[in-house]
Amino acid sequence: MSLLYKPISQVASSAKKQRLATTKPVILGHNASSRSVNVCVKASKAPAAPEIVKEKEEKSVGREWLSTFLTNFGPVKDRSKSVATLDFEKPLTELEKRIKEVRKIAEENGVDVSPQIAELVNRARQLRKDIYNRLTPVQRLQVARHPNRPTCLDIILNVTDKFVELHGDRAGLDDPAIVCGIGSIDGIPFMFIGHQKGRNTKENIRRNFGMPQPNGYRKALRFMRHADKFGLPIITLVDTPGAYAGRTAEELGQGEAIALNLREMFGLRVPVISLVIGEGGSGGALAIGCANKNLIMQNAVYYVASPEACAAILWKNRGASGLATEALRITAPELVKFGVMDTIVPEPVGGAHSDPASAFPLIKKQLLATYHEYAALSEEQIKADRYAKFRKLGQFKELVAKGEAKALAA
């Protein structure tokens, strides 16, 4: 048991000749095998031992640091001026603003306007539902890139009972754009690997906007092998515009790192579950996305090249990105239709960015349901399932000429 106070023998030793007026001991921990009892005592006259004061201060500082650290990744609870409002969300934002103003005026003047507020709330709920039921591919892409959308660490910290982040690629490097760690969901241990974007400009620069370097993919592979060795199921959370394509990344072997991950993932003996939580771009997403089951959130996207890059290549004009977005078929329903994705994870009405607290239980439920599909399978069955999934991808037709058909028949 972790104790706030040290055993009485250590306290007496550190206090030396100070006179302690002891009261009835308070038992903090007891080891039945050794029958040793740890107690804390109160000093009525003498000051507290330096070790105890120091330990208290360190614990307090530790809690403050942890609280500050976690706030960097928690979902924004209220819309601030720095959080972008999408164009198609503006009518909804105006209505929500009006509701807040009416409530404020009613509170200031002591007037009961509950029926009017309830009517406005119902109107806002219906408007949100109508807007998000008829999103175009371009609008879904905007939702997938929303700055307030839950990130990899947001999801991990909210669906797991415990989580320990792990670092390093065993070659002296680390990449903040890739998060790895061991966590448990309802007591079941998993290895989590995912792309991490920032919540603001400073954090985005540190995370390289969710675009991993080669050492990031080598770090991911290290922990995939670790999970494979110890029998931990793997959950990958995909949210990247693509692998970093800078000069440094190419010099360090970006292509080789991605290719190695693709090869090694097909040999893993544990279930691999991949969830696209935002945008999944090109090989940067696929390098941690060769899974037994590929899940995608309702408003997430998955593409071989970003619409902007596609428009620049095909039409020599980045302004044609809207046309490219529709042509690429990057939305969740289209991806499931073509067999690229297996299951759509529903989001709250208005998207995960508007109500992240309601999105986390939906994600957790689907992850556990998918895991249980593979819990009873053998290692060979898991590998064969993953191989078969990717072998059947793609639709094509074989056209045989009449002359060739006769020759084949003969």
N, C-alpha and C positions, 0 to 999 in steps of 0.2 A: 504493500500500500504506500502510496506517495504521501508523505506527511508534511504539513506546514511547519511543525516544530520537530526538533531533533530529540532523540532519546534522552532521558534525564541524566544519564551518566555523562554524556557529552556536554550537556548544559552545565552540570556541576563542575566539570573539568575546565570549561572555558571561563566560567565565572570565578574560578579559583577560590579566594578567601572571602568573597562577598557573602554576606549573611542573607540566606533565602528563607523567607517565611512561607513554608509550603502549606498548601491546602489539600483538599481531597483530590487525588489524581484523576485526570480525565483520560480514559483509554481511547487512543486514536487508532491503534492497530494491534492485532494479536496473531501470532504465529502458533498454531496448535501443535505443530510437530516439535518445535523447540521450546514451547511454553514461555517465550520471551514477550514481555509486554512493553510497548512504547507509550510513554505518558508525556503530558506537558504540564508544567507547573506555573503558578503565578507568583511573581515576586512583588510583595507588597511595598517593600522599602527600596530594595536595590534596583537599579535600572536594568532594562532588558539586556540580555547578552548580545554582544555585537553581531554574532553569527545569525541570531534570530532576526534582528533588525535588518541586516543585509539581505537575508533570504526573503523577507517580506517585501523589501524594496524591489528586489530582482523579479519577484513574482508579479508585482504591480506593474513594473515596466514591461514585463513580458506580455501581460494582458493588453496593455495599451498598444504595444507594437502589433500584436496579432489583430486587434480591432482595427487599427489603422490600415494594416496590410489587406484585410478582407474587404474593407470598404472600396478599395481600388477595383474590385471585380464584381461587387454586388450590383444588381440591376438598379437603375435610377428609379427612385420611388415616385418622383413627381416630375412632370415635364418642365424643363427649364429652358431659358432662352437659347442655351447652347445646343439643345437637342433639336435636330431638324424636324420640321413638319412637312410631310410629303404633300405634293400639290393636291392629290385627290382626297387627302385627309383634312384639308382646310375648312370645308363646311362643318365637319364634325368638331374640329378644334374650336371654331367660333361658337358652336352650340354649347360645348362644355364650358367655355369662358363665360357665356351668358348665364348658365346655371350657377356658377360660382358667384357671379355678381349679384344675382337675385338672392342667394343664400346670405351673402354678406349684408345686403341692405336690410333683409328681414331680421337678421340678428341685431343690427344696430338700432333698428326702430321697434323691436319687440313685436313684430307682426307675424302672424301665422300664415305662411303661404305654402304649406305642405302640398295641397292639391296641385298647385301650379308647378311646383318643383317636380313632383312625381310625373306630371304630364311631360315636362321637358326631358326628364331622365328616360322615360319610355320612348320619346321621339329620338333621343340620341342613340339609345340601344338599337332601335329599328334602323336608323340611318347607318350605323356602323355595320349592321348585318347586311344591309343592301349593298353597301360599298364593297365589302369584302367577299360577297358572293358573286360579284361580276368583275373581278380584277382581270385586267389584260396581262399578257406575259411581261410587258414592259413594267407594269405596276408591281407585279410579283417580284421582279428583279429588284425594284426599289425597296420593297419590304425586306427582301433577303439581305440587302446591304444597309438596312436601317441602323443608325449608330446606337440605338438603345436596345437592339436585339440581344438576347442572352448569349453570352460567349461560352467558350468551352469550360472555363473555370466556374462560371456562374452555374452551369448545369451540374458539373461534377460535385461542387460543394453543396448543392441542394438535393441531389438524388442519393448521395452516399451517406452511410452511417458514420464512416471514418474515411479519411483520405490522407495519404502521405505522398508528397510530390518527390520525384526522383530526378536527378540531373546528370548530365555528362554523357559523352559518346565513347568514353574510355580511350580517347585519343587526345585529351587535353582541351577539348572544346565543348561548348554548350550552346544551345540556340533557344532564346526565349520565345520564338515563334512556335515552338513545339512543346507542349506540356505532356509529361509522362508521370505516372504514379500508380500506386496500389490503393484501391478503395473497396469498400464492401457495401452491397445493397441487400438489405434484409438478411445480413449475416453471410452472404455469398461473396467471396473475394473475386475481384476483377482487376485486370491491368487496363488502365485508362491511358489512351494516347490521343492527342488532338491538337488542332491548330488553334492558336490563341491570338486574337486581335486585341487592340487597346480600346480603352473607353474614351480617351482624349488624344490630342496630338502628341503630347509627350510620351504617353504610354504606347501609342501606335508606332512611334519612331523606335522605341525600345523593342517592340515586338515585330518590327519590320512589316507592319500592316498585315500580319498573318502570313507572310511569304517566307517559307523556311529556306535556310541555306543548306548545303550538302551535309554539314555536321548535324543539322536538325533531323534529317532523314536517317543518318547513321545512329543518332541517339534513339530514334523511334525503333529502329531495327534491333538495337541492343536490348531494349526492354521487351520487344516481341520474342526474342530468343529466350530471355529470362522467363517470360510467362510460359513459353513452350516447355522449358525445362522443368518448371515447378507445377505445371498443370493448371495455370490460371487462365480462364476465359478472357478474351481481349475485346474491349469496346473502344472503337475509334470514333472521334467526333470531328467531322470534316467541316472546315470553314475557312477557305482560302481562295483568293483570286488566281492563285497559281504559284508554282515554285519561283523563287527569286531568280531573275534572269540577268543579274549583273555580271560584270567582268570577273569579280572575285569569286562568285559562285561557280562560274565556268572553269576558272583556274583550279578550284578545289574539287572538281569532278561532279557537277550537279547531275548530269545525265547518267553517270555510272551509279551514283547513290540511289537515284530513283529506280533504275533498272534492277539493281540488286534487291531492293525492297520488293519489287514485283515478283521476282523469282522466288525469294525466300518465303513470302507470304503464302505461296501455294504449297509449301512443305510443312506449314505449321500443323501440329497435331491437336490443337485446341480450337474450340469454336471462336470465330472472329465475327463480331457484329459491328457494322459501320453505320453511323447516323450522320446524314448531312444536315447541319443545323443552320447554315446560312447559304453560302455559295461554295460550290465545289468546282474548282477550275483546273482542267487539264491534268497532266501527269502529277502536278503538285497535290491533287486530291487523291488520285489513284494510288499513289505511293503508300498510303495508309488505308486504302479503300478496297483492297482485294479480299472481300469478306464472304462468309457463308450466306449472310443475309445483309442486304443493303437497304437501310431505312432512310426515309427522307421526310423532313418536316413539311407541313402543308404549304408553307410559303417559301420554301428553300428552292434553290436552283442548282443544276449540275450541267456542266458544259465542257466540250472539248477545247474551246477557245472562247474568251470573253466576247460578248457581242460587239464591243468597240474594236477589238482586234480583228474579228471576222469581217466587219464592215470595211476596215482599212485594207484588208487583203482582197476581198471580192469586189468591192465597189470603189476602192481607193478614196473612201470618204468616211471618216469616223462619224459623221452626222447621220449616216444610215444605220446606226446601231439599233434603232427601233425595229427596222425591217429585219435585221439580222437576229434580233431576239425572238421574233416570231418564227423565223425560218429554222432556227436551231432546235426548236422543241425542247426547251430547257426546264419547263415547269414540272412539278411533281406528277400530275395526272398523265402527262405525255410520257414521262420516263417510265412510269409503271405500265402504261399501255405497251410500250416497246420492250419491256422486260429488263431494262437497265436497272431499275429499282424494284424492290419487292413489296414494300409496304409504305403507306403514307401515315405519318404520325400526326394526328389532328392538333390544331392550335386553338386557343381561345378565340372567340369572335373578336376581330380587330387585330389579330396577330399576336405572336409571343411577346413582341416589344411593348404592347399596350397592357398586358397582364401576365408578366413572367411567373408570378406565384401560381397561377392556374396551369401554366404550361409544364412546369416541372413534374407534377404527378402523372400527367399524360405520357411524358417521356419515360419516366421510371417504369410505369406499367407496361409499356411496349417493349422496353429493354428486357425486363424479366420474362415476359411472355415468349420473346424470341429465344432467350437463353434456354428456357425449359424445353424447347423443341429439340435441342441438341444435347441436353444434359445426359441422356441415356445412350447416346451413340458412341461407338468405338472410335479410336483414333483414325483407323483406315476409312471408316464411313464418313467421318468429318472431312477428311482430305478429298475423298471422292465426291462428296456433295459440293465442295467449293470448286473443284475442277469442272464438274458437270454444269454448274451455274454459268461459268464464263464461256464454256464451249458452245452453249446454245444461244449466246448473245448475237444479235444481228439478224436481219431478215433479208433473204435474197432468193432469186429464182434462177434456175439453170435452164437456159434456152438451147434446145437441140435442133439443128437444121434437119430437114427431111432426109437428105442423103445420109447423114450421120445416124439418124434413127434407124434407117433400113440396115445399115452396116452393123449397128449394135444388135438388131433383131436377128440378123443372120448369125 
